[in-house]
């Protein structure tokens, strides 16, 4: 079955056209240009509506092979196609990670020191793994204040399938290690695991691992997330409830945080044009690949212009020749970077409309308002001009034309970031964090080591609720991915290093009917430099779920579980090993 494809052709005058499902068309353009010494203006990258990617379509892979093949046959169009099995064995996959966690704490559970070492399985090629290594190091503590900290994050070549970004950009892996370690610490200190997290929660004035001062704006409020979670799941400490003679019920919790780590100077742009019916076209460089970013931008724009969202047409296909550049559709930063660009474009739309309105109504632009696709004087809203009559210039009968077609642009560039100091690790690698707390409730069969996932809960500080149903849907999807990955998904290799799980028959996924009840609640702590105060959320629903599931199973089995996936066979082996010892 065809699963991944790229097409390339080279015209007689040397212009290159690439068709791809990449979520990073501008990266494709830049890498093709750099590798083959081609001017960027001579490269055109087309991307259709992708639909789903979760990081797996961020790297540049088949596009280079397609270009090389086309070059070999004198520019004739060439399409490279790989099957599902070829995709799973050769295309980049999610990250593998081992960690050593050492925590020093008071008997009351206050963490005073930590030494953290992470070993990332890069696979056969580096690709994006070094950036994930940096991202993990920059966020290594989780949303906790640890004043004395030492962290090493190593990226290691292996003979396995090479790894790339996957929903959470490595944070799922290191968070699993940290949050499992915190439950072990809570048990040793005889402190409630949730209270231990409250004791150590990062607060305004504390420092991040890279020495950035935490504020409510740039970090959010993890304390409120934990308190809300405690209320929602009726948490009364780590408890084992007996269902019958073979089944017990337990709940595990975990916290999460993540910041985006784009390079300094990353850019985003937006262009707004209008149609003769008064509707508008929103043109950005963002690829829609499951994050709901385009819908979020449309909601923001509709609110800013006070117009019906149905009259906003979003351009889903992308072309590097015609779409304004956007760094990458990664790291959940669409609503931040592109959102700021869209808001600037919207301001320009309002400015142009008010300027024309002031000339039509013979008043100051400050006296003009815009709402419901109409332009009118604030003191007389009953006398108005519809968008359809003004957005392409106002043309009254037998009178001089007023104004001009409304075309607006907005741009955004990340200016406040810095590289990390190679000696101290100090630096600002991202604009902000998103924090949250999660819980998973299970029923565990003590006889055959199977379990049923009953409930999964997330409380997340989203900054400001922009599209509640869309936000919940994105978080639900992340939670489902986290449960699937934690409970059954595995890249299994034989002794010769060959992948034993190269298809969806052997690589098991969570199916409909196996999922629990999902519950999502929001905390609102606005991010002041983000449109409407909203925060990035597209990846975050997955991050703490594996750790919460593992902590629930650790409580049920009374053993310290520290490895994924959490299959019944693995649990049986761990319990047998404990009995033997």
Secondary structure, 3 states (H helix, E strand, C coil): CEEEEEEEEECCCCCEEEEECCCCHHHHHHHHHHHHCCCHHHEEEEECCCCCCCCCCCCCCHHHHHHHHHHHCCCCCEEEEEEHHHHHHHCCECCEEEEEEEEEECCCCCEEEEEEEEEEEEECCCCCHHHHHHHHHHCCCCCECCCEEEEEEEEEECCCCCECCCCCCCHHHHHHHHHHHHHHHHHHHCCCHHHHHHHHECCCCCECCCCCECCHHHHCCHHHHHHHHHHHCCCCCCCCEECCCCEEEEEEEEEEEEECCCCCCCEEEEEEEECCCCCEEEEECCCCCCCCHHHHHHHHHHHHHCCCHHHEEECCCEECCCCCCCCCCCCCCHHHHHHHHHHHHHHHHHHHHHHHHHHHHCCCHHHEEEECCEEEECCEEEEEEEHHHCCEEECCCCCCCEEEECCEEEEEECCCCCCCCCCCCCCCCCCCEEEEEEEEEEEEECCCCCEEEEEEEEEEECCCCCCHHHHHHHHHHHHHHHHHHHHCCCCCECCCCCECCCCCCCCCCCCCCCCCEEEEEEECCCCCCCHHHCCCCCCHHHCCHHHHHHHHHHHHHCCCCCCCCCCHHHHHHHHHHHHHC
